[in-house]
């Protein structure tokens, strides 16, 4: 496809010539047709003299008309929509009057979304917990905002927005903004902090809330809201810890919305309203660190944003780094290091499986000239990126030196969109007059940013917690079932995170002695795996069952895959099943039967994983 623009390879919208300053959305929600209808008014800032046309990103949007708004008058303008580029969308061209000057320009576009807009998931009542009301939610990252509104769908552009949404009166509508006013069947929103298009979000359903603290609530369907409030009761503590580390929280409200099982990610950092997967409901708060990750995004990603998704590590690497620091401040330095080491195990698995055929996507800064951001999505920017930051922190003298730089970096680039070079320049500028300047001279930036594979240098971590899971994985790999049954070492008390790490390391071991039904059953009974409500545990158990080729347990594997469509879980499960000839036909049949219940980003990638696309 080539690069669509000079600033962003995945956007037509030319932010070097014109930028969106404010957006006004007016939507009517049509559950019967599964469409949003209405209009968007963009207030643009024209940066180029005599601009002849505005280029916007769209995807399967039915544009009704476009109007230039000026001085109380309305002037219809011509528009054209290009042929679609697969997985990217189309170019909407708006023709401007000759002599259009620099400065402010307002354009209204009346339109409706497609019934299968890639950013929207429409659930009928039977797909909800309450079974009585429909539900709709969005997921605009990375480049799906263009399917819900014509826009500059690039993180290089940030804008404020307000919205008026007409919806069934019995349902609650929430957005990535503060509620300004509520009427029967109509809700008004305002977001006064500039955000990129991918952070525009909406959810509508029979939702109720419980307080989590000052300016913080959790929203969910009534059947689970109390369990959610208990699971995420540490949210306010995490938010305060993050603020102490990163600076003032500018978004005023921090709410959580626990999503239906078809939500494809662990969490989505929509401002004011983080979306989280129900797979975090383990009953013991053991997976609530995902909330720490999404809270961290309030600074790293939402406040300071990657200019395009080739530099996605600036969002996610920084966020994992800050998340680990939140965990460290709340649970101790050993736990921080253990989590970062566990992440490296996950990264190794990602490189071995998901990215084995696309090593170019294992670089920290990737080239998206001929690849959509969804296809490039992996754990690399998260884990390789955070490992790079830990390396820099250790090199420069530890947290007492690096954390003040982190705050300065976040303050310097707040409300801006940046590239990796901007981060590098800020780092050198901060330390230029200190004794740390010479330390930076040893950093091989090309090696870290553009080389494939695992991080070139693994920082020195405290391995005391990790060694326990490592030793257990070695035991279970090398010993027979009979030997293990007599070995009291396997009965030692381990934390839930050590159990998850141990199972992950076991999956990564290529040579496991007697990986059969008896060993799986001993594993289950020793660690009560069948009784676990922890989705991370159950996910790894199912992968080991696949590895053992226990065909009679295929139904429970597929039941797990159908129970949630979080890509972290269902993609590896389908990849594993696709590599098991005896199970692949049933896996394909099942996928085709449920793909319409998945969000587009999920079904699209699994189709590729199974070789169907």
C-alpha positions in Angstrom: 0.0 0.0 0.0 2.9 2.4 0.6 2.9 5.3 3.0 -0.4 7.2 2.9 1.1 10.3 4.4 4.4 11.9 5.3 3.6 12.2 9.0 1.7 8.9 9.5 1.9 6.0 7.1 -1.6 4.8 8.1 -3.4 8.1 7.6 -4.3 10.3 4.5 -5.0 13.3 6.6 -1.9 15.6 6.1 -1.5 17.1 9.6 1.4 19.1 8.3 -1.1 21.2 6.4 -4.2 21.2 8.6 -5.0 20.1 12.1 -8.2 19.4 14.0 -8.6 21.6 17.1 -12.1 20.7 18.3 -14.7 18.1 17.3 -18.5 18.2 17.9 -20.3 14.9 17.6 -24.1 14.5 17.3 -25.1 10.8 17.2 -28.4 9.0 17.2 -27.9 5.3 18.2 -29.8 2.8 16.1 -29.6 -0.6 17.7 -32.0 -2.2 15.2 -29.8 -1.2 12.3 -26.5 -1.3 14.3 -25.6 2.1 13.1 -24.6 5.5 14.4 -26.3 8.4 12.5 -25.7 12.1 12.8 -23.0 14.6 12.1 -19.5 15.7 13.1 -18.4 19.3 13.1 -14.6 19.8 12.9 -13.0 23.0 13.8 -9.7 23.0 11.8 -6.6 25.1 12.0 -5.4 25.6 8.5 -1.6 25.8 8.5 -1.0 26.2 4.7 -1.9 29.2 2.5 -4.4 28.5 -0.3 -5.3 25.0 0.8 -7.4 23.5 -1.9 -8.7 20.4 -0.2 -9.0 18.6 3.2 -8.2 14.9 3.3 -9.8 12.9 6.0 -9.8 9.2 6.9 -13.0 7.1 6.6 -13.8 3.5 6.6 -17.1 2.2 5.2 -18.8 5.5 6.2 -21.9 6.7 4.2 -21.3 10.4 3.8 -24.6 12.3 3.1 -23.2 15.8 2.6 -20.4 18.2 3.6 -20.8 21.8 4.6 -18.5 24.7 5.2 -19.6 26.8 8.1 -18.5 30.4 8.1 -20.0 33.6 9.6 -23.4 32.1 10.2 -23.7 30.9 6.7 -23.5 27.3 5.3 -21.9 26.5 2.0 -22.2 22.9 0.6 -18.8 21.6 -0.6 -18.0 18.8 -3.0 -16.5 15.6 -1.6 -15.1 12.4 -3.0 -14.4 9.0 -1.4 -11.5 6.8 -2.8 -11.5 3.1 -3.3 -10.8 1.2 0.0 -7.3 0.0 1.0 -7.8 -3.4 2.8 -7.5 -3.1 6.6 -6.9 0.7 6.3 -10.0 2.4 4.8 -10.6 5.2 2.4 -9.7 8.8 1.7 -12.4 11.4 2.0 -11.5 14.5 -0.1 -13.3 17.8 0.8 -12.9 20.5 -1.9 -12.4 24.0 -0.5 -13.2 27.3 -2.1 -10.2 28.9 -3.8 -8.2 31.3 -1.7 -8.8 29.5 1.6 -6.6 31.3 4.1 -4.7 30.1 7.1 -6.6 30.0 10.4 -9.8 28.6 11.7 -12.2 26.7 9.4 -15.4 24.8 10.4 -16.8 21.9 8.4 -19.8 19.8 9.1 -20.2 16.3 7.7 -23.5 14.5 7.9 -23.1 10.7 7.7 -24.0 7.3 9.1 -21.7 4.4 10.0 -21.8 1.0 8.4 -23.7 -1.7 10.2 -20.5 -3.5 10.6 -18.2 -0.6 11.5 -14.9 -2.0 12.6 -14.7 0.1 15.7 -18.2 -0.9 17.0 -19.5 -4.1 18.7 -23.2 -4.5 18.9 -24.5 -7.1 21.3 -28.1 -8.4 21.3 -29.7 -8.9 24.7 -28.8 -12.7 24.9 -25.1 -11.8 24.7 -25.3 -9.7 27.9 -25.4 -10.8 31.5 -28.8 -9.3 32.1 -30.3 -10.8 28.9 -32.9 -8.0 28.6 -31.2 -5.1 26.9 -28.7 -4.6 24.0 -25.2 -3.3 24.4 -22.8 -1.4 22.2 -19.2 -0.4 22.7 -16.3 0.9 20.6 -12.6 0.2 20.2 -11.0 2.8 18.1 -7.3 2.0 18.6 -5.3 1.8 16.5 -7.0 3.2 13.3 -10.7 2.4 13.7 -12.0 5.9 14.7 -12.3 6.5 10.9 -15.1 3.9 11.0 -17.2 6.0 13.4 -16.5 9.5 12.1 -14.6 11.1 9.2 -11.5 12.4 10.9 -7.8 12.9 11.0 -7.3 9.4 12.3 -3.7 9.8 13.4 -2.2 10.2 16.8 -0.2 13.1 15.4 -3.4 15.2 15.8 -5.0 16.0 19.1 -8.3 17.8 19.7 -10.9 18.5 22.3 -14.4 17.2 21.8 -18.0 17.4 22.9 -20.8 15.0 22.0 -24.5 14.7 22.2 -25.8 11.1 22.0 -29.4 10.2 21.6 -30.0 6.7 22.9 -32.7 4.4 24.4 -33.9 6.1 27.6 -33.5 2.9 29.7 -29.8 2.6 28.9 -26.8 4.4 30.2 -24.3 6.0 27.8 -20.7 6.6 28.7 -17.8 8.2 26.7 -14.2 9.0 27.1 -15.2 12.4 28.4 -17.0 14.0 31.4 -20.8 13.9 31.4 -22.0 17.5 31.0 -25.7 17.0 31.1 -28.2 14.1 31.2 -31.7 14.1 29.8 -34.1 11.3 29.1 -32.7 9.5 26.2 -30.0 12.1 25.6 -26.5 12.5 27.2 -24.1 15.4 26.6 -20.3 15.0 27.1 -17.3 17.3 27.1 -13.6 16.4 26.9 -11.5 19.5 27.5 -8.1 17.8 27.3 -6.9 17.3 23.7 -6.8 13.7 22.6 -6.0 11.7 19.5 -8.9 10.2 17.5 -8.2 6.7 18.8 -9.2 7.7 22.3 -12.7 8.7 21.4 -14.8 6.0 22.9 -18.5 5.1 23.7 -20.4 2.4 25.5 -24.1 2.0 25.9 -25.9 -0.6 28.0 -27.8 -1.4 31.1 -25.0 -0.2 33.4 -24.8 0.6 37.0 -21.9 2.0 39.1 -20.2 1.6 42.5 -17.8 4.1 44.0 -14.1 3.3 44.2 -12.9 6.5 45.8 -13.0 10.2 45.2 -13.7 10.9 41.5 -13.6 7.2 40.7 -16.3 4.6 40.0 -16.6 1.2 38.4 -19.4 0.6 35.9 -20.7 -2.8 34.9 -23.9 -4.8 34.4 -25.7 -5.2 37.7 -25.0 -8.9 38.1 -21.2 -8.3 38.5 -20.8 -4.7 39.6 -20.3 -5.6 43.3 -17.6 -8.2 42.5 -16.0 -5.6 40.2 -15.9 -3.0 43.0 -14.2 -5.5 45.3 -11.7 -6.6 42.6 -10.7 -3.1 41.8 -10.8 -1.6 45.3 -7.1 -0.6 45.1 -7.7 1.8 42.1 -7.5 5.0 44.1 -4.3 3.9 45.7 -2.8 3.1 42.3 -4.0 6.5 41.0 -2.3 8.3 43.9 0.9 6.3 43.4 0.9 7.1 39.7 0.4 10.8 40.4 3.3 10.8 42.9 5.5 9.3 40.2 4.3 11.1 37.1 2.8 14.4 38.1 -0.8 15.9 38.4 -3.7 13.9 37.0 -5.3 16.2 34.5 -8.4 14.2 33.5 -10.5 14.9 36.6 -12.4 11.6 36.6 -11.0 8.1 36.6 -13.8 5.5 36.1 -13.6 1.8 35.0 -16.0 0.1 32.8 -16.0 -3.7 32.9 -16.7 -4.8 29.4 -18.5 -7.8 27.9 -16.3 -10.9 27.1 -16.0 -9.9 23.5 -13.8 -6.9 24.4 -10.5 -7.8 22.6 -7.9 -6.3 25.0 -7.0 -6.5 28.7 -7.8 -2.8 29.0 -8.2 0.3 26.9 -7.0 3.6 28.3 -9.9 5.8 27.2 -9.6 9.0 29.1 -12.0 9.4 32.1 -13.3 5.8 31.4 -10.9 2.9 31.2 -12.4 -0.2 29.5 -11.3 -3.5 31.1 -11.8 -7.1 30.3 -13.9 -9.3 32.6 -11.1 -11.8 32.5 -9.5 -9.7 35.3 -12.1 -10.8 37.8 -10.0 -13.5 39.5 -11.7 -13.0 42.9 -8.4 -12.2 44.6 -7.3 -8.9 42.9 -4.3 -10.8 41.5 -4.9 -9.4 37.9 -5.7 -5.9 38.9 -2.2 -4.8 37.8 -3.8 -4.2 34.4 -5.6 -1.3 36.0 -2.2 0.1 37.1 -1.2 -0.2 33.4 -4.2 1.7 32.2 -3.8 4.3 34.9 -0.2 4.9 33.8 -1.5 5.6 30.3 -3.1 8.7 31.7 0.4 10.2 31.3 2.2 7.9 28.9 0.1 7.6 25.8 -2.8 9.9 26.6 -0.9 13.0 27.7 2.3 12.3 25.8 1.4 10.4 22.7 3.3 8.6 19.9 3.1 10.6 16.7 2.3 7.5 14.7 2.2 3.8 15.5 5.7 3.1 14.2 6.7 4.6 17.5 4.1 2.7 19.6 6.7 1.8 22.1 6.6 5.4 23.4 3.1 4.7 24.5 3.3 1.1 25.7 7.0 0.7 26.7 6.7 3.7 28.9 3.4 2.5 30.3 4.7 -0.9 31.3 7.7 0.8 32.8 5.5 3.1 34.9 3.1 0.2 35.7 6.0 -1.8 37.1 7.0 1.2 39.3 3.4 1.4 40.6 3.5 -2.3 41.5 7.0 -1.8 43.0 5.9 1.1 45.2 2.9 -0.9 46.4 4.4 -4.4 46.7 8.1 -3.9 46.8 11.2 -3.9 44.5 11.4 -7.7 44.4 7.9 -7.9 42.9 8.7 -5.2 40.4 11.7 -7.1 39.1 9.8 -10.4 39.1 7.1 -8.9 36.9 9.6 -7.5 34.5 11.4 -10.9 34.3 8.0 -12.6 33.7 7.4 -10.2 30.9 10.6 -11.4 29.2 9.3 -14.9 29.2 6.1 -13.7 27.5 8.2 -11.8 24.9 10.2 -14.9 24.1 7.0 -16.8 23.4 5.7 -14.0 21.2 8.9 -14.0 19.1 8.9 -17.8 18.8 5.2 -18.0 17.7 3.3 -14.9 16.6 6.3 -13.1 15.0 8.3 -16.0 13.7 7.4 -15.2 10.1 7.7 -11.4 10.5 11.0 -10.7 12.3 10.9 -7.1 11.0 8.0 -6.5 13.5 10.3 -7.4 16.4 12.1 -4.1 16.1 11.3 -1.5 18.7 10.6 1.1 15.9 8.8 -0.6 13.0 8.1 0.3 9.4 4.4 0.4 8.7 4.7 1.5 5.1 3.2 -1.8 4.0 1.6 -3.1 7.2 -1.4 -1.9 9.2 -1.0 -1.2 12.9 -3.3 -4.1 13.8 -1.1 -6.6 12.0 2.0 -5.2 13.8 0.4 -5.4 17.2 2.4 -7.6 19.6 4.1 -7.5 23.1 7.3 -6.2 21.5 6.7 -2.4 22.1 5.4 -3.2 25.6 8.2 -5.5 26.9 11.2 -4.6 24.7 10.3 -1.0 25.2 10.1 -1.2 29.0 13.3 -3.2 29.2 15.1 -0.5 27.2 13.9 2.1 29.8 15.0 -0.1 32.7 18.4 -0.4 31.0 18.7 3.3 30.7 17.6 3.8 34.3 20.2 1.4 35.6 22.9 2.9 33.4 22.2 6.4 34.6 22.1 5.6 38.3 18.7 4.1 39.2 15.3 5.4 40.1 16.5 8.4 42.1 18.2 9.7 39.0 15.7 8.5 36.3 12.4 9.2 37.9 13.0 13.0 38.0 13.8 12.8 34.3 10.6 10.9 33.7 8.5 13.6 35.4 10.4 16.3 33.4 9.8 14.3 30.1 6.1 14.0 30.8 5.8 17.7 31.6 7.9 18.7 28.6 5.8 16.8 26.1 2.4 17.0 27.8 -0.5 17.5 25.3 1.9 16.7 22.4 2.6 13.9 20.0 6.2 12.8 19.6 8.6 10.4 17.9 11.5 8.4 19.3 14.0 11.1 18.3 12.1 13.6 20.5 12.5 11.2 23.5 16.2 10.8 22.7 16.8 14.5 22.4 15.0 15.1 25.7 17.1 12.5 27.5 20.4 14.0 26.3 19.2 17.5 27.0 18.2 16.7 30.6 21.6 15.1 31.4 23.8 17.3 29.3 25.3 19.3 32.2 25.6 16.4 34.6 28.1 13.7 35.3 25.7 11.3 33.6 26.4 12.7 30.1 29.2 10.3 29.5 27.1 7.3 30.5 24.8 8.0 27.5 27.7 7.7 25.1 27.7 3.9 25.5 24.0 3.5 24.5 23.8 1.8 21.1 20.6 3.3 19.9 20.6 1.5 16.5 20.9 -1.8 18.3 18.0 -1.1 20.6 15.7 0.6 18.1 16.2 -1.1 14.8 17.6 -4.6 15.5 15.3 -7.6 15.5 14.7 -10.1 18.3 15.1 -10.0 22.1 16.5 -6.9 23.8 20.2 -6.7 23.2 21.0 -6.3 26.9 19.0 -7.7 29.7 19.2 -5.5 32.8 20.3 -7.1 36.1 17.0 -8.0 37.9 16.5 -9.5 41.4 15.8 -13.1 40.5 14.8 -14.5 43.9 11.1 -14.8 43.1 11.7 -15.7 39.5 14.1 -18.5 40.4 11.4 -20.4 42.2 9.2 -20.6 39.1 12.2 -21.3 37.0 13.3 -24.3 39.2 9.7 -25.7 39.2 9.6 -25.5 35.4 12.9 -27.4 35.2 11.6 -30.1 37.6 8.3 -30.6 35.7 10.2 -30.6 32.4 12.8 -33.1 33.3 11.2 -35.5 35.7 8.7 -38.3 35.0 5.3 -38.4 36.5 6.4 -41.0 39.0 9.4 -39.0 40.0 7.4 -35.9 40.4 4.8 -37.7 42.5 7.5 -38.5 45.1 9.2 -35.1 45.0 8.0 -32.9 47.9 9.7 -29.8 46.2 6.7 -29.4 43.8 4.4 -28.9 46.8 6.1 -25.7 47.9 3.9 -22.6 48.5 4.1 -20.2 45.6 2.2 -17.0 44.8 -0.3 -16.8 42.0 2.1 -14.8 39.9 4.8 -17.3 40.4 2.4 -20.0 39.4 1.5 -18.1 36.2 5.2 -17.5 35.5 6.0 -21.2 36.1 3.3 -22.4 33.7 4.6 -19.9 31.1 8.1 -21.1 31.4 6.9 -24.7 31.1 5.1 -23.9 27.9 8.3 -22.3 26.6 10.3 -25.5 27.3 10.7 -27.5 24.1 11.6 -30.8 25.7 9.2 -31.9 28.4 9.5 -35.5 29.6 6.2 -37.4 29.6 4.0 -34.5 28.7 0.9 -36.7 28.7 -2.5 -37.0 30.4 -1.0 -38.2 33.7 1.4 -35.3 34.0 -1.4 -32.8 33.2 -3.6 -34.3 35.8 -0.8 -34.2 38.4 -0.1 -30.6 37.5 -3.8 -29.8 38.0 -4.1 -31.6 41.3 -0.9 -30.2 42.7 -1.8 -26.6 42.1 -5.6 -26.7 42.0 -5.6 -25.5 38.5 -9.1 -26.8 37.6 -10.6 -24.8 40.4 -8.7 -21.6 39.5 -10.8 -18.5 38.5 -7.6 -16.8 37.3 -7.9 -16.5 33.5 -4.1 -16.3 33.1 -3.7 -19.7 34.9 -6.5 -21.3 32.9 -5.1 -19.9 29.6 -1.7 -21.5 30.3 -3.3 -24.8 31.4 -5.2 -25.0 28.1 -2.1 -24.4 26.1 -0.4 -27.3 28.0 -3.3 -29.5 27.3 -3.0 -28.7 23.6 0.8 -29.3 23.8 0.0 -32.8 25.3 -2.4 -33.5 22.4 -5.2 -34.5 24.7 -7.9 -34.6 22.0 -10.6 -35.7 24.4 -10.3 -32.3 26.2 -10.7 -30.3 23.0 -14.2 -29.2 24.0 -13.0 -27.5 27.2 -10.2 -25.8 25.3 -12.8 -24.4 22.8 -15.1 -23.5 25.6 -12.4 -21.4 27.1 -11.7 -19.7 23.7 -15.4 -19.0 23.3 -15.7 -17.7 26.9 -13.8 -14.5 26.0 -12.4 -12.9 22.9 -9.5 -11.2 24.6 -6.8 -11.5 21.9 -4.0 -12.2 24.4 -5.8 -15.5 25.1 -7.7 -16.5 22.0 -5.0 -15.8 19.4 -2.4 -18.1 21.0 -5.1 -20.8 21.6 -6.2 -20.7 17.9 -2.5 -20.6 16.7 -1.8 -23.7 18.8 -4.9 -25.5 17.6 -4.0 -24.5 14.0 -0.7 -26.3 14.4 -2.4 -29.5 15.7 -3.7 -31.3 12.6 -6.2 -33.5 14.5 -7.8 -30.4 16.1 -7.5 -27.8 13.4 -10.7 -28.6 11.5 -12.8 -28.3 14.7 -10.9 -25.1 15.6 -11.7 -23.6 12.2 -15.3 -24.7 12.3 -15.7 -23.2 15.7 -14.0 -19.9 14.8 -16.3 -19.5 11.7 -19.3 -20.0 13.9 -18.3 -17.3 16.5 -16.3 -14.8 14.5 -19.3 -12.5 14.1 -19.4 -12.2 17.9 -15.8 -10.9 17.9 -14.6 -7.4 17.2 -13.1 -6.9 13.8 -9.6 -6.5 15.1 -9.8 -9.9 16.8 -11.5 -11.9 14.0 -9.1 -10.3 11.4 -6.0 -11.4 13.2 -7.2 -14.9 14.0 -8.2 -15.4 10.4 -4.5 -14.8 9.6 -3.3 -17.0 12.5 -5.4 -19.9 11.1 -4.3 -19.3 7.5 -7.8 -18.4 6.4 -6.7 -14.9 5.0 
